[in-house]
Amino acid sequence: MPTKGSSSGAAVWAVFRKECRTEWRTRYGWNSALLFALATLISVSFAVGRLTGRSDLLSALLWIVLLFAALASLAHAFVREVEGDTMTLLRLVASPLAIASGKLLFNLLFLVLLELIAVPLYFVLMSAPAPPAGPFLGVLALGSLALAASATLVGALIAQTRGRGALFAGVSLPVLLPVLAAAVSGTRQALDGGDAMMEMRLLAAYGAAMIAAGLLLADHLWEE
Amino acid sequence: MLSRGLLFVWIAAWLVAAFTWAPLVPVLGETTRVLYFHIPAAWVTVVALGWSMVHSVLFLVRRRMEHDDHAAAAAELGLLFCVVATISGSLWAKAMWGAYWNWDPRETSIFFLLLIYFAYLALRSAVDEPQRRARLSAIYSVIAFVTVPFLIFVVPRLYFSLHPDPIINPRGKVDMDPRIRIAFFALLVGFTVVFFWLLSLRLRLARIERRRLEASAAR
């Protein structure tokens, strides 16, 4: 079914707003991701107590929480369309590129909001010393971009397979692990007072490469 | 038939030569021999991944199922050789570094490659309709391909590794004893030919299976 939906900036914005509105109606994805992040943080904090001075463990913990919260929720934007049988209608009004970009923007906003709650709580619970804001936030922002870009792209594929949710973690892991490796190493340097320039460059390059791949592949994402 | 026999004789003869005729590298000692299995297997892993990804792109462009057969068959064989490269490398690491696994950047990269292969094949198994399976797995292949340069070239260059680099070293030079070099390249060629031979078998099987499906659908 070839469709000629709009791929203008207005279409991207419309898809983005539609995503926000559907999510706001049930808040199902948001609640599960937030609960997941809180449950992980609190159980680690409860089990090991404070981790002051262990930047290796602290940085790994932060990104494992964010990674799994993302895995629990970022495919939802596409799975929702398939399960609610609304994908066909959406494709009539917007091009694949506009759909993918709108959902990427939504997933980015989703991650940022999640981090606004999870990261301060993480500092409180772990008694982590406040790092220099620039490198820490830079790694966090670029890591989230790379995470959202890769997860959105894989989520679009996974929504069209059998056993969507179960497969998402396994199939997106190879694509997300480079992000995890670079982000953990960068956060660790930021916590130790370094500038983490190399990791930020790596994350930015990876995010840009994933977005470029998404732009090239968008037309193939949905066909029948 | 004859060429297959020649291939077997070629590999057997060069393996014997690698163990008896080629000398040992001073520091590596007897572990030098892993060179003749490990590097050809790792090389075939990369060739198979490249082959699979090129055919995935060709499928997206031309939409012919033969390209999907190539992509799937190469990925299956690539996984096989990747396991061989991982296990032989791990045994060598135990002998030289004292541990089977310690997340050296090279070990990390090959672990990612294993994951990519597994995920690709898992994705294929989750889609029933052949056209859709071909399209989705081809897209995944391209996404995975984006990570490969980061894993193979960027990460091991940025982080310190203990892995010896006789082939893709920064200077781009091969500095090996001539006898080791001859045996090594002979086996590299041998492994590559084995890969393409197995690939041709797998492709014939895929063709037969599809013809049988079409025949049973027509009946």
Interface residues (C-beta under 8 A of the other chain):
Chain A: S150 L153 V154 L157 Q160 T161 R162 G163 L167 G170 V171 S172 L173 P174 V175 L177 P178 A181 M198 L202 A205 Y206 A209 M210 A213 L216 L217 H220 L221 E223 E224
Chain B: L60 T108 F112 L115 I116 F118 A119 A122 L123 A126 V127 D128 Q131 R132 R135 L136 A138 I139 Y140 V142 I143 A144 V146 T147 F150 L151 V154 V155 L158
